[in-house]
Amino acid sequence: MTARGAGWSVVVPATAMFDANNQGVGMQKTDERNEEAEAALADAVARDDTSVRGRPSSWGLLLVAAAVVPGTVLFVVGRFLEEPALQAWRTVCLAITVQAMPFLLLGTALSGAINAFVPARVFTRVLPRRPALAVPVAGIAGVVLPGCECASVPVASSLIGRGVTPAAAFAFLLSAPAINPVVLTATAVAFPGSPAMVLARLLASLATAALMGWLWLWLGRAEWLRPSVRHTGHRPGHSRWTEFRLGFQHDFLHAGGFLVVGAMAAATFNVAVPRSVLDTFSGSPWLSVLFLAALAIVLAVCSEADAFVAASLTGFSPVARLAFLVVGPMVDLKLIALQAGTFGRAFAVRFSAATTVVAVVCSVLIGGVLL
Amino acid sequence: MRRFVQLVLLVLIGLALLHASLFTDLYLRYVKPGMRPMLIASGALLLVLGAAEAWSYRRRSGGGARHGDRDDHHDPDGDPATHDHDSAPAAHDHGHDHSGTPRVAWLLLLPALSLLFYAPPTLGAYTASRAEPQAVAKVPEREGFDPLPATSPLPMTLTDFTERVQQDRKQAIKGRSVQLTGFVTPDGAGDSWDLTRIIFSCCAADARSVKVRVHGSTALPANTWVTVTGTWHPGGTLGTSSAGAALDAVAVKKIERPFNAYLDALPPAPR
């Protein structure tokens, strides 16, 4: 109590003129008053500043303003950062980033290694000749590319460049970020005690990938596609290790940046959205599935981290969370951007829309049975 | 310069992770204790990457224009003789040509600097006051409740207390003096407040809160850690879900913040 008393006596002079008789206010209130006083001071200083601009002779005042204004701004911004809501936002944001960082590193390291050490023609050799058969095989082959979705787009593009049928490459593109061991492990960690969620995610993602591949065989047109022949994999002329290191480093920084974006969006959602809105959606089974599917698209969390975000959406049904996990790695804002850049906008729009529908249907059907 | 930026980013993130996990216990504010080895490994790996980058950077700038030293797909800035290995300029947009820093990577500075210099605190009263009360898990009927130990006051966790109040049909908690620990979440109206713990299953993003309402004592400032001794505050039928998890406080004692704040643990043993 003595410390608080001392604090009080220090701040009284600043607040006394605001409210002399209110002795009972706590430290926090006093601080707010203090801040108001500071803000008023800042205003006054700013006004001084503008009046000074007319008379460049009074350098002294200008100097004082230059000395005071940045300090005041820093002080106000600092206070703003101390707001409990912003503190909570920063904590949640950092929590998602820190939690996902090791998984992201692991994923990008492995994807860098495969890019550098496994030539893409291996995939061509492994796949069956008939496209309809190649699609599910390519979907299952997604297991071997442990990376997040940012890594799978360029790989799929290079597969097409080396003669893999586009349908199979797209099945691979969709399944790889969702069903690889790293992501499934992360899912198991995020949902302790519910292995059904891991199985449901695996099956629903595989089903969506295969269906989309077949859908492309059936309806897809080559002119939507703008495949740019690209160099991934090993190129002669420099060391595989250098290639691995640089690919790893680039992928990590790239995906890490997107992870921060996702963490910020998720934290905003976590802190700012009133619980009642969540309850409105979580109450209705159909709306909640659609809502979380839309959320997965907007949040754009890396597939290695999205299970943790899904786990945090405690108010929702398991099926809705499954939809989040299935849609997230296949369609989201950053993926649409990546695909538009790689394959062209005409493709990205059609493909993403169709994938969303198929993914939601698959997760409802499989989740309905398993969860 | 672009590669220099990558170097700085890698080293900063690596240092931030090591700072939070190896040198301090900051990581406990965000993730589970079990994450520590992975965070340390990640930090170390990033520093190794940064070192490798620095080494190649130095070799290249030291080696001048020796062509063999310059691997053709990483162009030092401002070098007019850069090798155009990607035929389409569009390939630079989405960056698997591995040259340059993806612009989005700059965002990694935020968590890195935040961890290093201005780490936000554990979640507290603000989050708890906005969360809906967490329903305690149903204790299986056949297992039932063991008889309460005879210790008085009896140290309990908030979850245990809530379970006893709302599910123990034998009403063993009735009239018992118990001791609970948590932090203060003031309630705007009234003279009661919530003794609170925030727990999560994965990271602070999925935080839930356990609360016990405390009567008969004025609230200390939000987020003060306290041990409260008291008896069940009657309300509803004890042993059913109509009973409120509430306490008539006899004594409220300030304590240190526990090492891991995200555990619904027993009150610390008196020293």
Interface residues (C-beta under 8 A of the other chain):
Chain A: G26 M27 Q28 L81 P84 A85 Q87 A88 R90 T91 V92 C93 L94 A95 I96 T97 V98 Q99 M101 P102 L105 A109 V153 P154 V189 A190 P192 S228 V229 R230 H231 T232 G237 H238 T242 R245 L246 G247 F248 Q249 H250 D251 F252 L253 H254 G256 G257 F258 V260 V261 A263 A266 A267 N270 V271 R275 F308 V309 A311 S312 L313 T314 A337 L338 G341 T342
Chain B: Q6 L9 L10 I13 L17 A20 Y27 R29 Y30 V31 M35 M38 L39 A41 S42 L45 L46 L49 A52 E53 S56 D71 D72 H73 H74 H85 D86 S87 A88 A90 A91 D93 H94 G95 H96 D97 H98 T101 P102 R103 V104 A105 W106 L107 L108 L110 P111 S114 L115 Y118 A119 P120 P121 T122 L123 G124 A125 Y126 T127 R130 A131 E132 S201 C202 C203 A204 A205 D206 A207 R208 P221
